[in-house]
Amino acid sequence: MKQFEMFQMRRIKAVAEQLYEKKGGFKRWELVRISGIRKDYENKLNAFIDEIVVVYNC
């Protein structure tokens, strides 16, 4: 895994934690949009993003 992808994963997780604290839950599109993930990297990180959404919205 590339360093840049690892950074984006950390950023996604940090934004997920913030959204969870603020709202108690969030939608996938909100996480991607606020994280600032570009479409090409969103496609590469689909499984990770889906996992984070499930973990924080249970």
C-alpha positions as CSV (number, residue, x, y, z in Angstrom):
1,M,0.0,0.0,0.0
2,K,1.3,3.4,-0.9
3,Q,2.1,6.1,1.6
4,F,-0.5,8.4,0.1
5,E,-3.3,5.8,0.4
6,M,-2.3,5.2,4.0
7,F,-2.6,8.9,4.7
8,Q,-6.1,9.0,3.1
9,M,-7.1,6.1,5.3
10,R,-6.0,7.9,8.4
11,R,-7.9,11.0,7.2
12,I,-11.1,9.0,6.5
13,K,-10.9,7.5,10.0
14,A,-10.3,10.9,11.7
15,V,-13.3,12.5,9.8
16,A,-15.4,9.5,10.7
17,E,-14.6,9.9,14.4
18,Q,-15.4,13.7,14.2
19,L,-18.7,13.0,12.4
20,Y,-19.7,10.3,14.9
21,E,-19.0,12.7,17.9
22,K,-21.0,15.5,16.3
23,K,-23.9,13.7,14.8
24,G,-23.9,10.2,16.2
25,G,-23.9,8.8,12.7
26,F,-23.3,9.7,9.0
27,K,-23.8,8.6,5.5
28,R,-21.0,7.3,3.2
29,W,-21.2,10.3,0.9
30,E,-20.7,12.7,3.8
31,L,-17.6,10.9,4.9
32,V,-16.1,10.9,1.4
33,R,-17.0,14.5,0.8
34,I,-15.7,15.9,4.1
35,S,-12.6,13.8,3.8
36,G,-11.9,15.3,0.4
37,I,-11.2,12.0,-1.3
38,R,-11.0,12.2,-5.0
39,K,-13.1,9.8,-7.1
40,D,-10.1,7.8,-8.3
41,Y,-8.9,7.1,-4.8
42,E,-12.4,6.6,-3.5
43,N,-12.6,3.6,-5.9
44,K,-9.4,2.2,-4.6
45,L,-10.5,2.6,-0.9
46,N,-14.1,1.4,-1.4
47,A,-13.8,-1.6,0.9
48,F,-12.1,0.5,3.7
49,I,-14.7,3.3,3.4
50,D,-17.6,0.8,3.6
51,E,-16.0,-0.9,6.6
52,I,-15.6,2.5,8.5
53,V,-19.3,3.4,7.7
54,V,-20.5,0.1,9.1
55,V,-18.3,0.3,12.2
56,Y,-19.4,3.9,13.1
57,N,-23.1,3.5,12.3
58,C,-23.8,0.4,14.3
